[in-house]
Amino acid sequence: MRHFKWQAEIAVPNAAVNGYMRHCAGIDISVWEQVEDGPSSYHWASPHLESLEVVRHVEDRASALLALWHGAMIAGYGPDFPSVSPGALSGSGGRTAHFSGDWRVSPFDGAVLRSPLRKSQADMLSGSLVDSAIFLARNDEALQHRLQSLGRHGPTGAELYKLCEFMKAQLGWGPDAVDREGQAPSGGFTERFRGTINNPALTSIDGRHGGAGNTKPMKRSPVFAEDAAPVIVLAFAQAIIELGKRRSAEVSDL
């Protein structure tokens, strides 16, 4: 494992991260197991932090990268992927930074984006939906924002609704397509979720646009976020795969 100027120990269940490490291309995020005397530990780092010297800037970008990675892990491993609990970032010269910055900033370093991929890295991208999602987000600001927000907030009702809107805007996938791609248990599943999330009488929150929402009784049984999450997150993962195919086709036509 290469030396990183900034790295942090992360606490996640072994099973949740072992699968990722087997396919990690190490392009935008690197995660590795460090075995010393005693229990092993997992470490997290990114080349996008290497050029930064000001701690505040490190904290902003690290927070953005962690949110991006966590969102991609939810897409790749499902809505039950646990929250990541990172320790402080240890920097060269004994410096310390924390994941307490602005997670909404751009997570990417321009110099890294301009660096050509090694063939081994490019080959590994196809085997990791997580790394593919992050790599696509380099040139897709809408996907970047969705991954960061999903990673920051988790698969809440509001986040799931935004994923549906993203798939509609990017791929033209309406509720029926989300049902199909997400292997919904019944027809009209995503549409019922949309009706549920917009009904504050059912969700105890305002409609997703901040207004009063629809308070009329639903004609069909509601679908709450915890039931919708597996379907919508799986559909989102399929959307990432489809976006990757389209991007590859665009590049090959240049």
C-alpha positions, 0 to 999 in steps of 0.5 A, a space after each residue: 500500500 502506497 504512503 498517503 500524506 493524509 489517512 484515517 482509521 475507519 470503523 465499519 463491520 468487517 463484512 461490510 468493507 471486505 467485499 469492497 477491498 477485494 475490488 477496490 481500484 484505489 483511483 479516488 478512494 483507497 481502503 486497506 486493512 492494516 495488521 499489526 500486533 493485536 486486532 487489525 484496523 481499516 484505513 481510508 485515504 484519497 489522492 485528492 487530499 495529497 496536494 492540500 496543506 491548509 487543515 481547513 481545506 483538508 477537512 472540507 474535502 475529506 468530508 466531501 470525499 467521505 460523503 461521496 464514498 459512503 453514498 457510493 457504498 450504499 448504492 453498491 451494497 444496499 441501504 443497510 450499509 452502516 454508517 462509517 465512523 472515521 477517526 481523525 485524519 493523521 497528516 505528515 508532520 504530526 498534523 491532525 484534521 477532522 471530518 468536520 468540514 463542508 461536505 458539499 464542496 467539490 471532492 476532487 483535485 484537478 491535478 488528480 483528474 488530469 492524471 491518466 489511469 494505469 491499465 490495471 486501475 481501468 480494468 478494475 473499474 468494471 469490477 467495482 460499482 462503488 469505484 465506477 460511481 465515484 469515477 463517473 461523478 468526476 464529470 457528472 455533477 448531478 451524480 456527485 451531489 446525489 451520492 454526497 447527499 445520500 452518503 451524508 443523510 442515508 436513505 431517508 424518504 427525502 433522499 429516496 425521492 431525490 434519487 427517483 427525480 435523478 433517475 427521471 432526469 438523467 435516464 427518463 426512468 419513471 416510477 414503472 422503470 424504477 419498479 422494474 430496475 429495483 425489482 419491486 414486489 408489486 406494481 405501482 410500488 414506487 408511485 405509492 412511495 411518492 404519494 406517501 412521502 408527499 403526504 405529511 399526514 403519513 410521514 409527519 413531514 412537509 411535502 418534499 417541496 416544503 409545502 403542505 403536501 397532499 393530506 387526502 387519504 391515499 386510495 392505495 396502501 402507503 409505502 414508507 421509506 424503510 420499505 422503499 429503500 431496497 427497491 429505489 437504491 437497487 434501481 439507483 445502482 442500475 442507473 449508475 451502471 447504465 450511465 457508465 455504459 452511455 458514458 463509455 459509448 460517448 467516449 468511444 465515438 469521439 
